[in-house]
Amino acid sequence: MLTRLQRRGLTGFGLAALAAILTPGAMGRAQTAKSPDEPTRIDGTIVSIRGDILVVRPSLRHKMTRLSFGANTTIMGFAQATPAILKPGARIMAVGPYSEQGGFHPRWIEAAEKPIGYLAAKSDGLKMDENGRARCIGTLKSVSPFVVVADNGKEMPGKLDRMRGVWRVYSEDRNALLIGVRIEAEGKVAPDGVIQAATISPDRNFAKAGAMFGKILAVQGGTVILQPRYTDDKLTVKMAEGCILQRQVTLDPDSVKTGDAITFWAQQRPDDPTHAGDLKAIALLVGKERYPAADSANTVFATGKLLALEPDVKLQRTDGKIFKIIIPAQMPVVNLQTIPLAALKPGTEAMFVLSRNPNGGFKTSAIVLDASPWVGYGG
């Protein structure tokens, strides 16, 4: 499954490009406003939270950016869905190829019960870029035939024969904003250089929400004091009841042989017709332990016997089903080991899975020492 940020990068549309499509040559995934009235857009990883100020490390440059949020900020959540959520009256954005001969063929659709965030932007019809891609925002009139109505009353028909994914859009609260979460945001820059966010969109991926990396400074009973990667902050985190403690031991990839019993933590590819039955590996695990994973129908732990390494990597699951495995260059080959509390030593690098305490502060449900950045966004 493509993440929402990857999907938008491929289509050239989305929050970071809604205004860009109206300004030739302005497309990009992190932009600086050209005038006081033009919003600034950014995507990156939250590396620090100080009250209502987020410190964000942009994806395309390393200079930290401060982002403020408050009562006037819309925090938009996203969940992969099916076309069944497409109901007349829904507010949608559809993106896909367009030609005068073939018409509009949406590939990605985002749908909300009511206009929120950029879905509330006024629309007057299809907007095209120079590469034959189009997007529309409006109110869904009907699904079959697919017709969207712009705010000026103009109907925008389309054909859903090339659709790859539907996403449900909904309002989130500040608990979705955690260190380690990747976001897209839009807002105006204040005189002090802080972006006053109008819209923040946390992204979802295979890693557990709130997965962040840092260095352990001290351990005091069930409390860990740590320094998040990329900042000089000190963060005090309480370990939740039943907190998982693990160490990643990275193995030589050549040590894995055909016939070995292994597990791939992998993503299914329902939105890619050419690889619909394949799995894209996140990590190869030897042993019974598993990484903290997001609750997603498109992410699986596939356990079985390694059938082949050449020309394609193939796994035969324990139920007999055979999968072709797509191996990215970043995939770690590891053995995860359960460790005692005493193994949490000052100076050790680790991945923490954070959530907010109801009374303030953070807690962690899992700590993985020496974890590869790839398994938790690389935040």
C-alpha positions, 0 to 999 in steps of 0.5 A: 500500500502506498502511504498517503504521502507517497501517493500524493508525490506520485500524483502531484496533487494533495495538500502540498499541491492544491495551490501549486496547480494554480501556479505553474512551476510551483509544484513541490512537497515543501514550499515557501510562500511567495506572498503574505497571502499565500500559505506555506506548505510543508511535510516532514516528521515531528521531532519535538512537541512544546505545548502547542508548538510542533518542531518538524524536520522537513522531508526535503531539507534538514532545517527545523521548522516550527508549527503552531496549532490551536482551536482554529487548526483542522487536524485531518485523519485518514483511513484506507476504505472501500468504494462502499463509503462513497455516498451521494452528498459526501465531500470528495477530492478525486485525482487521476488522468484526464484527456479530451478523448478519454475523459477523467479517470480517478485513481485516488479518492478522498471522501469526508461526510462534510467539508473539512480542511482542504476539502472545504476549498471552493471549487469551480471544476476540474483542474489539470496540470501539464502532465495530463493529471486532473483533480476535482473537489466537490460534492458527490452527486452519484457513484454510478455514473460517477459525477461530482458537482463543483461549488459553482454547480458545474458537473464533473463526470468520471469513470472509476475503471482505473481506481486504485484506492479510497480514503476516508477523511475525518477530524482528529484531535491533538492526540494524533500529533506525536513525536515520530509522526509524519505530517503534511501541514499548511498555514501562514508564517507569522512575523516570528517565523512560526507557521500558524497551521490551518490544516495538519494531516498526520500520515499513516504507515506500517509503523505504529503511530508515534514510533520515534527514535532517540537516545536513552539518557537515564532510567528511573524505575518505570520512567525513561529520560531520553533525547529525541533524534535531531533535537537537544530536548530531554523527554520524560516517558513513562513505560506503560503496563506491559511495555514490550522491551526488545533488542534488534540484532541485525543479521548478515543477509547471506546467512538466510538460505532457501528452506529456512523458516522465516517471517516477512513483515510486509505490505500487501499491494491491493492498489497496484494491479501489476503486483496485487498478489505480491508482498513488499517487505518491510523487514525479514525476521528470524525468530518468534518476536515481532515489531510493533506494527500499525493496525492495518489490513494491508500489513501482514506478518507472513511466516513460512519457508523461504522457497527461492532467492533467484530470480524472485524471492518467494515464500511459502506460507504455513498454509501452503500459499506462495508469495513473491516478495519485493525486497527494498534496499532498506529492508533489515534482516533481524532477530528480535530478542526480548530483554530485561529492564536492566538492558536499557542503558544510558547512551543506547539508541532505541525506538519508542512507541509513544502515546499521550497520557490523559493527564499530560506527558507521554507513555511508551508501549514498546522500546526496541534497542538498536532498531533500524530507522526503516521500521519506524519512519526514520523519524 
